[in-house]
Amino acid sequence: MTTISAETLREWLDQGKPVTIVDVRPAAERAEWAIPGSLHIDAYKKLREGDPNALAGLEVPPDKPVVAVCARGRTSLMALEHLRARGLQAYSMEGGMKAWSLAWNTAEVPVAGSARVIQVRRTGKGCLSYLIGSDSEAAVIDPSVSPDVYVGLAQKHGWKIRHVIDTHVHADHLTRAGQLAQRAGATLHMPEQKRVSYKFHSLKDGDTLPVGKSQLQILSTPGHTPESICLLLDGKALFTGDTLFLRAVGRPDLHANEDEARKKSRALFASLRQIFDLDPEALVLACHANEPIPFDGKPITAPLGDVRAHVEPLLASEEHFVNGILSRLPPTPPNFLKVIQLNEAGTFPPDPAELEAGANRCAAV
């Protein structure tokens, strides 16, 4: 066997199996996103040129498997030959980082009360979704990996998924909410809006959604998108979608011209003020992380008070906030218009990784 699938590598990392991952992509591609813990050697050009010294200087432990990784799984096959020539147990990852974009891991969030919260992390993409269980019922917020993942996790804990919720129309990844709701026999929920063309149960500000003995309270928080919502679990955990991150806020410019972006920025300012009036001990659980997520079982979260301390300098005034946010926007997510169109239509392409590969860029930092 000369190759392994991205799913096999994911399982090895999830099980803690000793493995060395060697990333042979150009440095610029590596800087965009990478597998946590991987080694890097900028060998793409030398490997393509057939340079016998392409991996010179690379040191790897001789006593554990080595997996070579590139963008799409072709250049890593060339690296494989060099690694095996050293007598190493080496493999090439099929499909490269494009395939890895679908990999995931989990971490349990320590939330007080009757509910349990599992953070499902799409490691390469930085997407965060949540499985909430209480008694025998469960809800899923912002699903971004295969529906089978959530169904399997719920079954493991003895939960039946009753609710599937998207906090907004996503721009950086294809929603799995419709697929999951159908697969689990659950109700599909979205914020009240007219953007999507499929049926859903509408959520409005002040609504509550029961999950076993727990409740999700709906907060209307427009800004990142006009329909964006946050969900407060028993006053203990705040699922913020792309409205608020641990060290940033949602960008207001996607799918908007300059005037619309300013209007959305003002709405976001008001939404953040509303959020920061909540209990500072509530845990913030956002929809994205700003870097690849390791297989460490540590949830990505922080108390609202800590997040507020980091973000508050932006909130001195509405004008200061609007000008500051619009001046620090990152590059627009690739293929975002196509992703939005598919999410609004509720359709899912046969190869989602083609549209979704790469880091997310939904935060204004």
Secondary structure, DSSP 4 states (H G I P E B T S, - for coil): --EE-HHHHHHHHHHT---EEEE-S-HHHHHH---TT-EE---HHHHHTT-TTTTTT----TTS-EEEE-SSSSHHHHHHHHHHHTT--EEEETTHHHHHTT--EEEEE---SS-EEEEEEETTTTEEEEEEEETTEEEEES--S-HHHHHHHHHHTT-EEEEEE-SS--SSS---HHHHHHHHT-EEEEES-SS-SS--EEE-TT-EEEETTEEEEEEE--SSSTT-EEEEETTTEEEEETTB-SS-EE-S-TT--HHHHHHHHHHHHHHHHHHTTS-TTSEEEESB-SS---SS-----EEHHHHHHHHGGGGS-HHHHHHHHHTS--PPPTTHHHHHHHHHHT---S-HHHHH-S----EE-
